Amino acid sequence: MESKIIFGSHEIVFSVKFANRKTLGIKVYPAGNVEVLAPIDTTIEEIEQRVLKRANWIIKQQNYFKELGECSPEKRFISGESHYYLGRQFLLRIEEGKPNSVRYKGRYFEVICTPKSKAKELMKEWYKSHAKIKFAEYAEPIIARFAKYGVKPSSLYIQEMENRWGSCTPKGKIILNTRLIMAPRPCIEYVITHELCHLLHPDHTKAFWELLQKEMPDWERWKNKLERFML
């Protein structure tokens, strides 16, 4: 469904998707469109109030993307494209040959494969394998820090997710989006810290935000950077 609110001289049009989730999220895409992901039992009045509360942020995001110009097309995984790893930009070089391999050298990702169309699959596999290693490395000291609260995740799981950077299940499993591996390390640490806070506070209560602020005082900086990164 689609709705809109008026904020000063701005009209904010947004689409709403209802899903089996606990919290309400707002996403601004590079094209400027706004999407609200809401729990199934949320009323339109509650949604409009949340959008109104976040109106300043939404407008800033839309202006930011407008300044960037036309959004980049979907990746085609061909030579010359730019791809990210831990916040650094690399150019893609694809050569036909065997064995299939991916490595980064200097400012380039070098992919060797047959046929060249296999480059996308290889890159996704490379990102996933490196995400498992790096996420576990970054999470270890943060998990150790949370031990003082008597909590520890049951497991750390990596998977691709369409609309979330991370999640925490009722049984304590923390799930991280594979695409986070493209973002700078502090952005990844922010998501890990955010999900660890959910082990103590399942919902986004005042106590949750206070704990997040205590454990990562500059979390808003890295959250904003992650939202603008648009992996």
KETORGU-418370 format. One record per residue: x, y negated, z of N, C-alpha, C in turn. Coordinates in Angstrom, 2 decimals. Last residue first. Layout:
BEGIN
ATOM      n.c1      n.c2      n.c3     ca.c1     ca.c2     ca.c3      c.c1      c.c2      c.c3
ATOM         X         Y         Z         X         Y         Z         X         Y         Z
...
This chain:
BEGIN
ATOM      n.c1      n.c2      n.c3     ca.c1     ca.c2     ca.c3      c.c1      c.c2      c.c3
ATOM     24.98      0.89     -0.06     25.72      1.98     -0.71     24.87      2.71     -1.72
ATOM     24.78     -1.86      1.03     23.90     -1.23      0.03     24.61     -0.15     -0.75
ATOM     25.85     -3.79      2.69     26.77     -2.97      1.89     26.03     -2.27      0.77
ATOM     24.05     -4.97      4.26     24.41     -5.67      3.04     25.28     -4.83      2.12
ATOM     23.92     -3.20      6.36     22.69     -3.46      5.61     22.99     -4.16      4.30
ATOM     26.55     -3.42      7.31     26.08     -2.14      6.75     24.84     -2.35      5.89
ATOM     26.55     -5.99      8.30     27.45     -5.66      7.20     27.00     -4.37      6.51
ATOM     24.68     -5.73     10.35     24.40     -6.62      9.23     25.29     -6.31      8.03
ATOM     26.10     -3.95     12.01     24.79     -3.57     11.47     24.45     -4.41     10.25
ATOM     28.27     -5.49     12.67     28.49     -4.32     11.81     27.18     -3.77     11.27
ATOM     27.05     -7.53     14.19     27.93     -7.87     13.07     28.05     -6.69     12.11
ATOM     25.78     -6.11     16.20     24.97     -6.81     15.20     25.80     -7.17     13.97
ATOM     27.85     -5.11     17.86     27.09     -4.20     17.01     26.31     -4.91     15.92
ATOM     29.69     -6.14     19.65     29.60     -6.76     18.31     28.78     -5.91     17.34
ATOM     29.53     -4.52     21.98     29.07     -5.92     22.02     28.91     -6.58     20.64
ATOM     28.77     -1.57     22.63     29.35     -2.15     21.41     28.86     -3.59     21.28
ATOM     27.83     -1.05     25.19     28.81     -0.13     24.61     29.46     -0.66     23.34
ATOM     26.05     -3.18     25.64     27.13     -2.89     26.60     28.22     -2.05     25.96
ATOM     24.29     -2.97     23.52     25.06     -4.20     23.68     26.26     -3.96     24.62
ATOM     23.18     -0.48     24.11     23.93     -0.66     22.87     24.83     -1.89     22.96
ATOM     21.87     -1.12     26.52     22.95     -0.12     26.51     23.82     -0.27     25.26
ATOM     20.00     -2.95     25.59     20.97     -3.37     26.60     22.16     -2.40     26.64
ATOM     18.48     -1.38     23.90     19.27     -2.47     23.33     20.32     -2.98     24.32
ATOM     17.33      0.39     25.83     18.14      0.89     24.71     19.06     -0.20     24.19
ATOM     15.87     -1.31     27.45     17.00     -0.59     28.04     17.92     -0.05     26.95
ATOM     13.86     -2.08     25.68     14.81     -3.09     26.16     16.06     -2.42     26.73
ATOM     13.64      0.63     23.24     13.17     -0.17     24.38     14.22     -1.23     24.74
ATOM     13.31      2.43     20.95     14.03      1.16     20.94     13.45      0.22     22.01
ATOM     13.46      5.76     22.45     12.83      4.68     21.70     13.64      3.40     21.81
ATOM     15.18      7.42     23.98     14.68      7.87     22.67     14.07      6.76     21.81
ATOM     17.87      6.87     25.70     16.63      6.12     25.48     16.10      6.46     24.07
ATOM     19.92      8.73     25.68     19.44      8.20     26.95     18.09      7.52     26.83
ATOM     20.25      9.24     23.06     20.27     10.40     23.96     19.74     10.00     25.34
ATOM     20.42      6.78     21.88     19.12      7.45     21.85     19.09      8.71     22.71
ATOM     23.08      6.24     22.01     22.20      5.51     22.94     20.82      6.17     22.99
ATOM     23.91      7.72     19.84     24.25      8.20     21.18     23.40      7.51     22.24
ATOM     23.07      6.06     17.76     22.40      7.35     17.96     22.72      7.95     19.32
ATOM     24.80      3.86     18.13     23.35      3.68     18.13     22.65      5.00     18.45
ATOM     27.29      5.07     17.73     26.95      4.51     19.04     25.45      4.35     19.19
ATOM     27.04      5.71     14.99     27.27      6.77     15.98     26.87      6.29     17.37
ATOM     26.74      3.15     13.91     25.66      4.13     13.76     25.81      5.25     14.79
ATOM     29.25      2.00     14.63     27.98      1.40     15.09     26.85      2.43     15.02
ATOM     31.03      3.58     13.25     31.04      3.63     14.71     29.78      3.02     15.29
ATOM     30.44      2.72     10.67     30.19      4.12     11.03     30.12      4.26     12.55
ATOM     31.33      0.10     10.89     29.93      0.35     10.54     29.54      1.78     10.93
ATOM     34.08      0.43     11.38     33.21     -0.10     12.44     31.72      0.08     12.17
ATOM     34.95      1.53      8.77     34.91      2.34      9.99     34.01      1.74     11.08
ATOM     32.89      0.57      5.95     34.03      0.39      6.85     33.85      1.16      8.16
ATOM     31.32      3.17      3.85     31.32      1.92      4.62     32.57      1.80      5.49
ATOM     31.29      5.67      2.79     31.69      4.58      1.90     31.87      3.26      2.67
ATOM     30.25      7.29      4.67     31.69      7.40      4.45     32.19      6.30      3.51
ATOM     27.52      7.08      4.57     28.23      6.20      5.50     29.73      6.21      5.26
ATOM     26.51      9.10      3.02     26.93      7.87      2.34     27.62      6.87      3.25
ATOM     25.59     11.02      4.81     26.87     11.23      4.12     27.40      9.95      3.52
ATOM     24.21     10.01      7.84     24.08      9.97      6.39     25.46     10.10      5.74
ATOM     24.09     12.18     10.63     24.66     10.99     10.00     24.56     11.11      8.48
ATOM     22.41     13.26     13.47     22.54     13.43     12.02     23.03     12.11     11.43
ATOM     22.75     14.91     16.48     22.91     13.63     15.80     23.20     13.91     14.32
ATOM     20.64     16.65     18.60     21.48     16.76     17.41     21.54     15.40     16.73
ATOM     18.92     16.62     20.80     20.24     16.02     20.93     21.17     16.18     19.74
ATOM     16.36     17.44     20.56     17.28     18.41     21.14     18.72     17.90     21.19
ATOM     15.12     15.37     19.18     14.80     15.54     20.60     15.75     16.51     21.31
ATOM     17.75     13.95     17.07     16.60     14.82     17.30     16.33     14.94     18.80
ATOM     18.58     10.94     15.60     18.86     11.80     16.76     17.62     12.63     17.05
ATOM     20.15      9.58     12.65     18.99      9.92     13.47     19.44     10.84     14.59
ATOM     21.26      7.13     10.20     21.46      8.18     11.19     20.17      8.47     11.93
ATOM     20.42      5.61      8.13     21.87      5.83      8.26     22.16      6.95      9.25
ATOM     17.64      6.25      5.98     18.21      6.08      7.31     19.71      6.34      7.29
ATOM     16.49      6.90      3.53     16.15      5.61      4.14     16.77      5.36      5.52
ATOM     17.61      9.34      2.55     17.16      8.29      1.64     17.05      6.93      2.32
ATOM     20.56     11.10      3.36     19.23     10.63      3.76     18.87      9.42      2.92
ATOM     22.66     13.91      3.37     22.20     12.73      2.64     20.79     12.39      3.10
ATOM     24.31     14.84      6.44     23.43     15.12      5.30     23.05     13.81      4.61
ATOM     25.95     16.35      9.14     26.07     15.41      8.02     25.09     15.80      6.92
ATOM     25.81     16.46     12.70     25.45     17.05     11.41     25.50     15.97     10.33
ATOM     26.88     17.52     15.73     27.00     16.38     14.80     26.83     16.95     13.40
ATOM     25.15     18.63     18.70     25.94     18.84     17.48     25.95     17.56     16.66
ATOM     24.27     17.70     21.10     24.37     19.16     20.94     25.19     19.52     19.71
ATOM     25.96     14.94     22.66     25.15     15.50     21.57     25.34     17.01     21.47
ATOM     25.66     14.25     26.10     26.55     14.69     25.03     25.68     15.28     23.91
ATOM     25.56     12.51     29.25     24.95     12.98     28.00     26.03     13.35     26.99
ATOM     26.38     11.18     31.53     25.91     12.55     31.65     25.23     13.09     30.41
ATOM     27.56      8.81     31.33     26.10      8.77     31.50     25.51     10.17     31.62
ATOM     30.15      9.43     30.81     29.86      8.83     32.12     28.37      8.71     32.39
ATOM     30.17     10.17     28.20     30.12     11.25     29.20     29.80     10.69     30.59
ATOM     30.56      8.15     26.45     29.19      8.34     26.91     29.08      9.44     27.96
ATOM     33.24      8.53     25.82     32.85      7.34     26.59     31.45      7.49     27.17
ATOM     33.12     10.76     24.21     33.82     10.85     25.49     33.43      9.68     26.40
ATOM     31.84      9.66     22.00     31.15     10.70     22.78     31.78     10.83     24.16
ATOM     33.93      8.04     21.19     32.66      7.42     21.59     31.86      8.40     22.43
ATOM     35.99      9.79     20.47     36.19      8.89     21.61     34.89      8.23     22.09
ATOM     34.50     11.30     18.31     35.10     11.91     19.50     35.31     10.94     20.67
ATOM     33.73      9.88     16.05     32.74     10.13     17.09     33.38     10.60     18.40
ATOM     35.90      9.82     14.36     35.43      8.55     14.92     34.49      8.77     16.10
ATOM     36.12     12.59     13.77     37.25     11.86     14.34     36.79     10.58     15.03
ATOM     33.65     13.12     12.60     34.01     13.83     13.84     35.15     13.10     14.54
ATOM     33.87     11.47     10.37     32.81     11.21     11.33     33.13     11.89     12.67
ATOM     36.06     12.65      8.98     36.16     11.29      9.54     35.10     11.02     10.59
ATOM     35.08     15.26      8.29     36.35     15.07      9.02     36.37     13.72      9.73
ATOM     32.68     14.76      6.95     32.72     15.70      8.08     33.96     15.47      8.94
ATOM     33.55     13.08      4.88     32.64     12.56      5.91     32.68     13.46      7.14
ATOM     35.00     14.79      3.28     35.74     13.76      4.02     34.87     13.14      5.12
ATOM     32.89     16.32      2.26     33.96     16.99      3.01     34.76     15.99      3.84
ATOM     31.37     14.33      0.96     30.79     15.10      2.06     31.88     15.74      2.91
ATOM     33.11     13.35     -1.05     32.60     12.45     -0.01     32.09     13.25      1.20
ATOM     33.39     15.71     -2.55     34.56     15.09     -1.91     34.12     14.18     -0.78
ATOM     30.80     16.10     -3.49     31.41     17.12     -2.64     32.59     16.55     -1.87
ATOM     30.58     13.80     -5.04     29.66     13.99     -3.92     30.21     15.03     -2.95
ATOM     32.56     14.30     -6.95     32.68     13.15     -6.07     31.79     13.31     -4.84
ATOM     31.51     16.57     -8.25     32.79     16.65     -7.54     32.95     15.50     -6.55
ATOM     29.17     15.51     -9.40     29.09     16.61     -8.43     30.36     16.70     -7.60
ATOM     30.32     13.61    -11.15     29.37     13.20    -10.09     29.30     14.25     -9.00
ATOM     31.91     15.16    -12.93     32.54     14.20    -12.01     31.61     13.80    -10.86
ATOM     30.86     16.68    -14.88     30.92     17.31    -13.56     31.46     16.35    -12.50
ATOM     31.20     15.47    -17.26     29.90     15.25    -16.61     29.86     15.86    -15.20
ATOM     33.51     16.45    -18.31     33.58     15.20    -17.54     32.29     14.91    -16.78
ATOM     33.30     20.08    -17.75     33.36     18.87    -18.56     33.38     17.62    -17.67
ATOM     36.23     19.66    -15.98     35.73     20.08    -17.28     34.34     20.67    -17.08
ATOM     38.27     17.18    -14.30     37.22     18.19    -14.37     36.88     18.52    -15.81
ATOM     39.69     15.04    -12.06     40.00     15.93    -13.18     38.95     17.03    -13.19
ATOM     39.74     11.78    -10.96     38.93     13.00    -11.02     39.33     13.78    -12.26
ATOM     41.01      9.46     -8.83     41.33     10.24    -10.02     40.59     11.57     -9.96
ATOM     40.29      6.34     -7.80     39.87      7.71     -7.60     40.20      8.43     -8.90
ATOM     42.72      3.75     -7.09     41.94      4.57     -8.01     41.49      5.88     -7.38
ATOM     44.66      2.24     -5.94     43.31      1.68     -5.95     42.39      2.48     -6.87
ATOM     46.50      4.86     -4.80     46.54      3.42     -5.00     45.13      2.86     -4.89
ATOM     44.41      7.50     -5.24     45.81      7.12     -5.37     45.86      5.63     -5.69
ATOM     42.45     10.18     -4.25     42.56      8.74     -4.40     44.03      8.36     -4.31
ATOM     41.14     13.00     -6.07     42.10     12.41     -5.12     42.09     10.90     -5.30
ATOM     39.66     16.01     -7.03     39.45     14.59     -6.76     40.53     14.14     -5.79
ATOM     39.38     18.60     -9.55     39.98     17.99     -8.37     39.61     16.52     -8.26
ATOM     39.42     21.63    -11.30     38.60     20.50    -10.86     39.19     19.91     -9.58
ATOM     42.69     22.37    -12.77     41.47     22.71    -12.03     40.68     21.45    -11.66
ATOM     41.68     21.09    -16.01     41.50     22.02    -14.90     42.77     22.04    -14.06
ATOM     40.07     18.32    -17.75     41.11     19.31    -17.51     40.76     20.21    -16.36
ATOM     39.65     14.94    -18.48     39.18     16.30    -18.72     40.33     17.27    -18.52
ATOM     39.53     12.39    -16.05     40.27     13.06    -17.12     39.74     14.49    -17.26
ATOM     38.54      9.31    -14.84     38.12     10.70    -15.08     38.90     11.25    -16.28
ATOM     38.79      7.01    -12.33     39.48      7.51    -13.52     39.09      8.97    -13.70
ATOM     37.26      4.30    -10.73     37.17      5.72    -11.08     37.93      6.00    -12.37
ATOM     38.62      2.17     -8.26     38.13      2.37     -9.62     38.21      3.85     -9.95
ATOM     37.54      1.38     -4.94     38.42      2.11     -5.84     37.79      2.19     -7.22
ATOM     37.43     -0.55     -2.02     36.93     -0.34     -3.38     37.98      0.35     -4.23
ATOM     36.77      0.36      1.36     37.72     -0.06      0.31     37.17      0.32     -1.06
ATOM     35.02      1.45      3.16     34.99      0.01      2.96     35.93     -0.51      1.89
ATOM     35.41      4.22      2.93     35.75      3.52      4.18     35.89      2.01      3.99
ATOM     35.22      3.84     -0.41     35.58      4.83      0.59     36.10      4.08      1.80
ATOM     33.32      3.21     -3.42     33.87      2.83     -2.12     34.20      4.04     -1.26
ATOM     33.89      2.51     -6.91     33.30      3.32     -5.85     34.02      3.01     -4.55
ATOM     33.40      1.21    -10.16     33.95      1.04     -8.81     33.17      1.88     -7.81
ATOM     34.23      2.60    -13.38     33.27      2.24    -12.35     34.00      2.03    -11.01
ATOM     36.24      3.63    -14.97     36.10      2.18    -14.90     35.11      1.71    -13.86
ATOM     34.64      6.57    -16.12     35.88      5.83    -15.90     35.62      4.33    -15.92
ATOM     31.51      7.30    -14.48     32.36      7.25    -15.67     33.59      6.41    -15.35
ATOM     29.13      7.47    -12.89     30.31      8.29    -12.67     31.11      8.46    -13.96
ATOM     27.02      5.81    -12.82     27.02      6.79    -13.90     28.20      7.76    -13.79
ATOM     24.96      4.30    -10.38     26.28      4.81    -10.77     26.15      5.90    -11.83
ATOM     22.51      1.93    -11.40     22.84      3.19    -10.75     24.16      3.73    -11.28
ATOM     23.71     -1.48    -11.64     22.91     -0.35    -12.08     23.34      0.90    -11.31
ATOM     23.69     -4.10     -9.20     24.43     -3.14    -10.00     23.53     -1.99    -10.42
ATOM     21.54     -6.98     -9.49     22.06     -5.82     -8.77     22.70     -4.82     -9.73
ATOM     22.50    -10.23    -10.40     21.74     -9.03    -10.73     22.36     -7.82    -10.08
ATOM     23.75    -12.09     -7.57     23.35    -11.95     -8.96     22.61    -10.64     -9.17
ATOM     24.36    -12.79     -5.06     25.21    -11.76     -5.68     24.91    -11.62     -7.18
ATOM     22.31    -14.49     -4.44     23.63    -15.07     -4.66     24.57    -14.07     -5.34
ATOM     20.33    -12.61     -3.99     20.17    -13.54     -5.11     21.51    -14.17     -5.47
ATOM     21.18    -11.41     -1.68     21.21    -10.62     -2.90     21.06    -11.50     -4.14
ATOM     20.77    -13.62      0.04     22.10    -13.02     -0.10     22.19    -12.24     -1.41
ATOM     18.04    -14.02     -0.11     18.94    -15.06     -0.62     20.34    -14.52     -0.86
ATOM     17.19    -11.66      1.14     16.80    -11.92     -0.25     17.71    -12.97     -0.87
ATOM     18.29    -12.06      3.70     18.72    -10.92      2.88     18.39    -11.15      1.41
ATOM     16.86    -14.33      4.50     18.32    -14.40      4.40     18.85    -13.27      3.52
ATOM     14.28    -13.25      4.56     14.59    -14.33      3.61     16.10    -14.46      3.41
ATOM     14.59    -11.40      6.66     14.19    -10.95      5.32     14.58    -11.99      4.27
ATOM     15.19    -13.08      8.84     16.18    -12.10      8.38     15.86    -11.65      6.96
ATOM     12.75    -14.47      9.04     14.01    -15.18      8.82     15.07    -14.26      8.25
ATOM     10.91    -12.33      9.57     10.83    -13.12      8.34     12.14    -13.85      8.03
ATOM     10.45    -10.73     11.70     11.71    -10.53     10.98     11.82    -11.39      9.73
ATOM      7.91    -11.47     12.49      9.01    -11.61     13.46     10.36    -11.53     12.77
ATOM      6.50    -10.68     10.24      6.56    -12.09     10.59      7.73    -12.36     11.54
ATOM      6.77     -7.93     10.47      7.36     -8.61      9.31      7.51    -10.10      9.59
ATOM      5.31     -7.57     12.83      6.73     -7.23     12.79      7.43     -7.91     11.62
ATOM      2.77     -8.39     12.02      3.43     -9.09     13.11      4.92     -8.81     13.12
ATOM      2.22     -6.47     10.05      2.34     -7.88      9.66      3.05     -8.70     10.75
ATOM      2.06     -4.19     11.69      3.08     -4.29     10.64      3.30     -5.75     10.25
ATOM     -0.15     -4.76     13.25      1.15     -4.55     13.90      2.28     -4.70     12.90
ATOM     -2.10     -4.84     11.23     -1.84     -6.04     12.05     -0.48     -5.95     12.73
ATOM     -2.14     -2.27     10.32     -1.63     -3.29      9.41     -1.32     -4.58     10.17
ATOM     -1.00      0.06     12.85     -2.04     -0.73     12.20     -1.40     -1.78     11.29
ATOM      0.42      3.32     12.88      0.62      1.87     12.98     -0.48      1.12     12.24
ATOM      0.45      6.09     12.72     -0.66      5.46     13.45     -0.51      3.94     13.61
ATOM      2.81      6.76     11.29      1.49      6.99     10.69      0.37      6.23     11.39
ATOM      5.39      4.25     11.37      4.76      5.47     11.90      3.31      5.56     11.41
ATOM      6.71      2.80      8.30      5.98      2.71      9.57      5.46      4.07     10.03
ATOM      8.76      0.86      6.49      8.54      2.27      6.80      7.93      2.33      8.20
ATOM      8.42     -1.60      4.09      8.25     -1.30      5.51      7.97      0.19      5.65
ATOM     10.37     -3.37      1.77      9.64     -2.15      2.06      9.60     -1.93      3.57
ATOM     10.67     -5.90     -0.64     10.69     -5.56      0.78      9.82     -4.32      1.01
ATOM     12.80     -6.92     -3.35     11.57     -6.33     -2.84     11.76     -5.83     -1.40
ATOM     15.26     -7.75     -4.26     14.48     -8.69     -3.46     13.19     -8.12     -2.90
ATOM     17.00     -6.08     -5.44     16.09     -6.78     -6.35     15.20     -7.78     -5.61
ATOM     18.24     -4.90     -3.21     18.95     -5.91     -4.00     18.06     -6.70     -4.96
ATOM     15.70     -4.68     -0.57     16.50     -4.12     -1.66     17.17     -5.24     -2.46
ATOM     15.25     -4.43      2.81     15.25     -5.39      1.70     16.20     -4.86      0.63
ATOM     13.24     -2.72      5.12     14.37     -2.64      4.19     14.19     -3.67      3.09
ATOM     12.36     -1.99      8.40     12.17     -2.90      7.27     13.41     -2.87      6.41
ATOM     10.66      0.45     10.44     11.86     -0.11      9.82     11.51     -0.99      8.64
ATOM      9.45      1.60     13.48      9.12      0.88     12.26     10.39      0.23     11.71
ATOM      9.75      4.96     14.85      9.99      3.51     14.82      9.62      2.91     13.48
ATOM      9.12      7.64     14.53      8.77      6.98     15.79      8.86      5.46     15.70
ATOM      7.43      9.28     11.76      8.60      8.72     12.41      8.15      7.94     13.64
ATOM      6.08     10.30      9.18      6.15     10.91     10.50      7.45     10.47     11.18
ATOM      5.00      7.26      7.50      5.74      8.53      7.59      5.71      9.04      9.02
ATOM      3.87      4.97      5.08      3.65      5.61      6.38      4.34      6.97      6.38
ATOM      5.07      2.12      3.59      5.03      3.58      3.48      4.88      4.15      4.89
ATOM      4.25     -0.89      2.03      4.24     -0.12      3.28      4.18      1.37      2.95
ATOM      5.79     -3.78      0.58      5.07     -2.51      0.45      5.20     -1.75      1.76
ATOM      5.33     -7.33      0.68      6.02     -6.11      1.07      5.14     -4.89      0.85
ATOM      6.04    -10.74      0.22      5.24     -9.59     -0.23      6.01     -8.32      0.14
ATOM      6.00    -13.73      1.71      6.75    -12.47      1.72      5.81    -11.33      1.38
ATOM      6.26    -16.97      0.84      5.31    -15.86      0.80      6.13    -14.58      0.72
ATOM      7.29    -19.93      2.51      7.62    -18.66      1.85      6.44    -17.68      1.91
ATOM      7.02    -22.13      4.01      6.74    -22.29      2.58      6.99    -21.00      1.80
ATOM      6.08    -20.29      6.76      6.45    -21.63      6.30      6.04    -21.80      4.85
ATOM      5.16    -17.40      5.66      6.10    -17.87      6.66      6.63    -19.23      6.20
ATOM      2.56    -15.20      5.12      3.06    -16.54      4.82      3.94    -16.99      5.98
ATOM      2.65    -11.82      3.90      2.47    -12.80      4.97      2.98    -14.14      4.47
ATOM      1.08     -8.95      2.33      1.93    -10.14      2.32      1.65    -11.00      3.55
ATOM      1.10     -5.59      0.97      0.52     -6.67      1.74      1.45     -7.87      1.66
ATOM      0.31     -2.37     -0.40      1.05     -3.62     -0.47      0.32     -4.70      0.32
ATOM      0.84      1.19      0.00      0.00      0.00      0.00      0.88     -1.25      0.00
